[in-house]
Amino acid sequence: MMHTAVGWHIEMEFMEDDQHTRAAALVRLPDGSEVRAHGRASRHNVDANQPRVGEEIAGARALNELAMHLLTKAHEEIDQASGRTSHPIHV
């Protein structure tokens, strides 16, 4: 039997100028903790100005960092509960 216990909402914010896009990602977990991450993208001066592309790259990098933070958090919780070092969780 499968139960869905919780859903997560991830917030993304972007800050941009002519050459750079920064993304900030935030997820609030059911235990009350928050995990934050950041990503960046830079436009080469010969590339067309496409803000959406910068957002996609910076956003993907922020989400990738967020995933790594969540994996680290999971490892720490496994280690605390088991009293031993957990096996690597592969992405």
C-alpha positions as a Markdown table, in Angstrom:
| # | Residue | x | y | z |
|---|---|---|---|---|
| 1 | Met | 0.0 | 0.0 | 0.0 |
| 2 | Met | 1.4 | 3.4 | -1.0 |
| 3 | His | 0.6 | 6.6 | 0.8 |
| 4 | Thr | 1.5 | 10.2 | -0.2 |
| 5 | Ala | 2.5 | 11.9 | 3.0 |
| 6 | Val | 3.7 | 15.3 | 1.9 |
| 7 | Gly | 4.3 | 17.6 | -1.1 |
| 8 | Trp | 7.1 | 20.1 | -1.5 |
| 9 | His | 7.0 | 23.5 | -3.1 |
| 10 | Ile | 10.2 | 25.0 | -4.4 |
| 11 | Glu | 10.5 | 28.8 | -4.7 |
| 12 | Met | 12.8 | 30.2 | -7.3 |
| 13 | Glu | 13.9 | 33.9 | -7.7 |
| 14 | Phe | 16.0 | 35.4 | -10.4 |
| 15 | Met | 18.2 | 38.5 | -10.5 |
| 16 | Glu | 19.5 | 39.6 | -13.9 |
| 17 | Asp | 21.6 | 42.2 | -15.6 |
| 18 | Asp | 22.8 | 42.4 | -19.2 |
| 19 | Gln | 25.5 | 39.7 | -18.7 |
| 20 | His | 24.5 | 37.6 | -15.6 |
| 21 | Thr | 21.6 | 35.7 | -14.2 |
| 22 | Arg | 21.5 | 34.6 | -10.6 |
| 23 | Ala | 18.9 | 32.1 | -9.2 |
| 24 | Ala | 18.0 | 31.4 | -5.6 |
| 25 | Ala | 16.1 | 28.2 | -4.8 |
| 26 | Leu | 14.3 | 27.5 | -1.5 |
| 27 | Val | 12.4 | 24.5 | -0.3 |
| 28 | Arg | 10.6 | 24.3 | 3.1 |
| 29 | Leu | 10.5 | 20.8 | 4.5 |
| 30 | Pro | 7.8 | 19.3 | 6.7 |
| 31 | Asp | 10.2 | 19.3 | 9.7 |
| 32 | Gly | 10.3 | 23.1 | 9.5 |
| 33 | Ser | 13.8 | 23.3 | 8.1 |
| 34 | Glu | 14.6 | 25.2 | 4.9 |
| 35 | Val | 17.2 | 24.3 | 2.3 |
| 36 | Arg | 18.6 | 27.0 | 0.1 |
| 37 | Ala | 20.8 | 27.0 | -3.0 |
| 38 | His | 22.1 | 29.3 | -5.7 |
| 39 | Gly | 23.0 | 29.1 | -9.3 |
| 40 | Arg | 24.6 | 31.5 | -11.8 |
| 41 | Ala | 24.8 | 31.9 | -15.6 |
| 42 | Ser | 26.9 | 34.3 | -17.6 |
| 43 | Arg | 26.2 | 35.4 | -21.2 |
| 44 | His | 29.1 | 35.6 | -23.5 |
| 45 | Asn | 29.2 | 39.0 | -25.2 |
| 46 | Val | 28.8 | 37.4 | -28.7 |
| 47 | Asp | 25.6 | 35.5 | -27.6 |
| 48 | Ala | 22.2 | 37.0 | -28.2 |
| 49 | Asn | 20.5 | 38.5 | -25.1 |
| 50 | Gln | 18.0 | 35.7 | -24.2 |
| 51 | Pro | 17.0 | 36.2 | -20.5 |
| 52 | Arg | 14.9 | 33.0 | -20.5 |
| 53 | Val | 18.0 | 30.9 | -21.4 |
| 54 | Gly | 20.0 | 32.5 | -18.5 |
| 55 | Glu | 17.1 | 31.7 | -16.1 |
| 56 | Glu | 17.0 | 28.1 | -17.3 |
| 57 | Ile | 20.7 | 27.6 | -16.8 |
| 58 | Ala | 21.0 | 29.5 | -13.5 |
| 59 | Gly | 17.8 | 27.8 | -12.3 |
| 60 | Ala | 19.0 | 24.3 | -13.2 |
| 61 | Arg | 22.3 | 25.0 | -11.4 |
| 62 | Ala | 20.4 | 26.1 | -8.3 |
| 63 | Leu | 18.2 | 23.0 | -8.4 |
| 64 | Asn | 21.3 | 20.8 | -8.8 |
| 65 | Glu | 22.9 | 22.4 | -5.8 |
| 66 | Leu | 19.6 | 22.1 | -3.9 |
| 67 | Ala | 19.5 | 18.3 | -4.7 |
| 68 | Met | 23.1 | 17.9 | -3.4 |
| 69 | His | 22.1 | 19.7 | -0.1 |
| 70 | Leu | 19.1 | 17.5 | 0.3 |
| 71 | Leu | 21.3 | 14.4 | -0.3 |
| 72 | Thr | 23.7 | 15.6 | 2.3 |
| 73 | Lys | 20.9 | 16.3 | 4.8 |
| 74 | Ala | 19.5 | 12.8 | 4.2 |
| 75 | His | 22.9 | 11.2 | 4.8 |
| 76 | Glu | 23.3 | 13.1 | 8.1 |
| 77 | Glu | 19.8 | 12.0 | 9.2 |
| 78 | Ile | 20.5 | 8.3 | 8.3 |
| 79 | Asp | 23.9 | 8.5 | 10.1 |
| 80 | Gln | 22.3 | 10.0 | 13.2 |
| 81 | Ala | 19.5 | 7.4 | 13.3 |
| 82 | Ser | 21.7 | 4.4 | 12.7 |
| 83 | Gly | 24.9 | 5.4 | 14.5 |
| 84 | Arg | 27.0 | 4.6 | 11.5 |
| 85 | Thr | 28.2 | 6.0 | 8.3 |
| 86 | Ser | 25.6 | 5.5 | 5.5 |
| 87 | His | 26.3 | 4.2 | 2.0 |
| 88 | Pro | 26.6 | 6.8 | -0.7 |
| 89 | Ile | 23.3 | 7.8 | -2.3 |
| 90 | His | 23.9 | 8.0 | -6.0 |
| 91 | Val | 22.2 | 10.6 | -8.2 |
